């Protein structure tokens, strides 16, 4: 499916200062979080370091599928912030516009595992990622990307961050580029009514909506996948990919709706699976001629593989592994 709002652009964009900027496939904006994930070794409870943050995870997932990616965020003046810069460099995610704020800190979160699944404990209030506002968005960055990917969390971390995301969305639309939005509801960050108003205002300006079932039920008041997809299409996006966990993904476009099968695996940790879906979906959608149904099947496979290891980033598969897995599983 083609989403078109403006004529296509050259592979390079001209920065306002006259310099060429490399064309980006997927640009993520949001909140990186250092991860400490619980594991059990020899009867001891240990927390291993890793990386998280929904849009950062998704951007890395897109990069591992072969997309040209970049990320924008502020980081703390600490070892965690420097670790993120090194991570993005290793992953081929352009981060030249990210900056470390002197005297500030990078947010962290802990993952614990129990009978009910994984549990998150966050220490993010006032982190560096929450401090940039609209004036801090680099000129020309959003216009250089085919797809801008943001989320409800990107907007929930602070009022300034919320406004920055709306500015980025406006810039993407003005450039004729694609806006991808994951509703990612976190009620620890804001009350439901405010979250609903903000998220749905952003979804109404997006081209691709990527909700999860539990969040979407709370946000929309709808219960069935079909009703949720119809609701989000009515707001304005041309593609809705509603993830349903083990039931697969329902993809809807105007005039067509289809349930895309899941890939059953013996999952050990679902942390970041939705973010892996997002990044893999966007990368495959660009690669395959913009077919959202085929992109969702590929993304379901990538997300399934991401649950076979612990943490958000480490288990995200590369393209070769996803393609081999899909071949083996018909």
N, C-alpha and C positions, 0 to 999 in steps of 0.2 A: 504493500500500500504506500502510495506517495503522499506526503504532506507537503503542500506547497503554499507559501504565502508571498514569496518574492522571487525574482529571477535568481538563478544560481550564481555563485561567486567563484572567483579564481581560487586556486589552491593557496594563495598567499593573500594576506590582508595588509594594508598599509597602516601602520601605527600613526596616531596623530602627530608624532614628532618626525615623521617622514621615514622611519625605519620599517622594513618588512617584518611581519610576524609570521611564524610558521603556522600553517593551517592545522587546527586541532579537531579531532573527531568528537571527543567528549571532555567537557570541562566540568569538574565538580567544585562546589562551594559548600562549606559547612564547618563541622567541628571534629577535628582529630582528637582521639582519646587514647592515652596509653592504657593497655590492657594487662590485667593480672588474672590469669586463668587457673582455677583449681585443678590439680591432678593428685592422684594418690599413688605414692611410691613406697613400697615396703612398709605399708601401714601408716605412713606419714602423710599429712595434708600439706601440700606445697602449692605455691602460686607462682606460675611461670610467666615471665613478661612477654607481651605481644603488642599488637596494634589494633585499634578499633576506630569507631566513628563511621556512621552509616554511609555518607557520601564519599569519604576517603576509601572505605572498603569497596564500594561500587566502582570507583574510578580505577582502583588497582585491578579489580575483576575485569573491567573493560580492557585495560592494558594487557593483561595476561591472555586475552582473546585476540590480541593483535591490533587493537585500536590505538591511535595516537591520542594521548590524554594529557591533561594538565589539571592542577588543583590550586585553589586559592583559599588560604586561611591564615590566621595569626597563631603563633606558637609561643609557649613560655620560654623564658630565658633559663633553661634547665636541660639536663641530660635527655629528658624525654623529647623536648622540642628538637634537639639536634638529632636524636634517633629517627624522628619522623622525616627530617630532611634527607637523611641517609637512606631511609626506606624508599622514599619516592624516587630518589636517584637510581637505586638498584632496580626498581620496577619500571623505569623508563617513564615515570610520570613527571611532566614538566612542573617544577615548583619554584621557578625563578621569581615569581611574584609573591610567594609566601615570605613572611618575615618573622623574625624572633623579636618579641617585645621585651626590652630590658626591664627587669624587676617583676615580670609577670610569670605565671606558671601554666603549664600544660595540664588539662584535666585528665583524670584517671578513672578507671572503673574496675571492679572485681567481678569475676564470674565464679559462682559457687554452684555445685551440682547436688541435687537431692532427688527424692522420690517424685516430685512434681516437675522435674526438669531443671533447666538452668535458672539461676536467680542472679540479678544484677544489683550491685551496690555502687553508686556513683559519687564521685568527689569532683564536681565540675563547676560549682557556682563561682562566678567571677573569674573564670579561666581566660587565658589570652584569646581564645577563639571567640569569646562572647563580646569582645571589645571593639572590633572594627565596625564602622558604620558606612553608609552610602558614599561618603566622601573618600573612603579608603579603597574603593573599588578601582583597580588600575584601568586607565583609559585604553580602549581597544581590545582588552582581554576577552570579554564576552563575545564581541563581534567576530573574533577569530575562531570561534568554535562552532562546529555544525550542530552540536547538542549541548545545551546547558542542563546539568543535572543537579537538582536541589531537593530539599525535603522539609517535612514538618519540623524535624529537629533543627535543621539549619535556621529556621525562623523562631523556634521556641527558646533558644538559649539566651536571648536578650532582645530588647526593643530595637536596639541599633542593628543587630544581626537580622532581625525581621525586615527592617527597612532596606538593608543592603540587598537582601534576596529579591525584594520587590523591584529594586532598581536594576538588578541583573536581569530579571525576567523582562522588564521593559526594554532593556538594551538588546536582548536576544530577539525579541519580537520586532524591534525597529530595524534590526539587521536582516530580518527574514529567516532567522535560524530557528531551531527546534528547542522547545522547552520540555524537559522531562521532570516530573514531580512525583516523589514517593511520599504518601501521606504520613507515614511513620509517626504515630501518635504516642506521646510520652506525657501522661497526665501528672507525673512528678514535676514537670516543667511549667505547665500552665493548666488552668481549668478547662473543662470540656467545651463550654460555650465559646470561650475566646479562641481555643484551638480550632473549633469547627469554623468559626467566622474567618479566621486567617487562612487556614488550609484551603477552604473552599474558594476563597477569593483568589488564591494562587492557582488552584486547579483550573479555575475558569479562564486563566490566561496561559494555560499549558496545552501542549499538543499531545503529550503522552502522560497518562496517569497510571501510577504503579502502586495501588493500595494492597494491603493484606486484609484478609477476611475479618479478623477480630477488630482491627482498628476501624475498618470501613463500617462495620455494624454499629459501632459506637458513634461514629461521625455522621452517618446518614440516617440512622434509625431504621434502616432496611435490614432484613434478615437473610434473604436468599441472594445467591451470587448473581442471578439474573437481574433482580431489582437493583442491586448495587451497581452493576455495570450500566444499566439503563440510566440510573441517576447520574453517575459521573459523566456519561456521554452527554446528558442534557445540559451539563454545565459548560461544555465547550470542547473538551479534548476530542481528538479524532481517533485515538487508540486508548483503550483501557485494558490493562493486563492485571487481573485480580488473582493474587496467589492464594491457594487454598490448601497449602501444606501437602499432606499425603494424597489429597484428592486431585492435585494438579493445579492448573491455572486456567481461568476462564478469560478468554480474549474476546473483546467486543470492539467492533467498528460500526459506523452507521450502516445498518442493513444486514449485518452478519454478527453472529455470536457463536463461539465454539469452545468446548472444554478440551484443553490440551492435557494429555496424560502425564502422570508423574512417573518417575523412575524409582521403584522401591529399592532401598538400601538398608543396611544395618547401621543406622545413624548412631553416632556417639555424642555429637554436640551440634546443635542447630544454630549456634551463634553465627550471625553474619550470613546465613543462607539466603535471606531475602535481599541483602545487599549484593551478594554474588549473582542472584537472579537479575537484579537491575542492571549491573554492569555488563553481564553476558548478553542480556536481551538487547541493550543499546548497541553493543559492538556487532552482534550478529544481524540486527536489523539494518545497520548501515552496510554490512558486508553482503547480505543476500538479496539486495534489491528492494529493501524496505517491506518485507513480508512479515507482519507481526505474528502470524500463526506459526510459521517456521521458526522465528526468533524465540518464541515462547517455549517451543519444544527443546531447542538447544539450551535455553536458559534453565529449564527444568532439570536437564541433565547436569549442567554445571552446578546448580544449587544442591542437587543430590550428592554429588561428589564432595562438595564443601562440608558436608555433615560427617564425613568419615574421619576427621581429625579435630583436635581441640583448638579453640580460639577462632577469631574472625578472619584473619588474613592468611595465616600459614596454610590452611587446607584449600584455599581457593585454587581450582585447577587451571592449568594452561590449556590452550586450544587443542593441542595434540591429544591430551588425555581425554578431553571431552569428546572429541570426534571418535577416538577408539572405543570409548564407553558406549556411545550411541550405536556404533557398528555392532558391538557385542550384544546390545540389548534391543536390536531391531527397530 
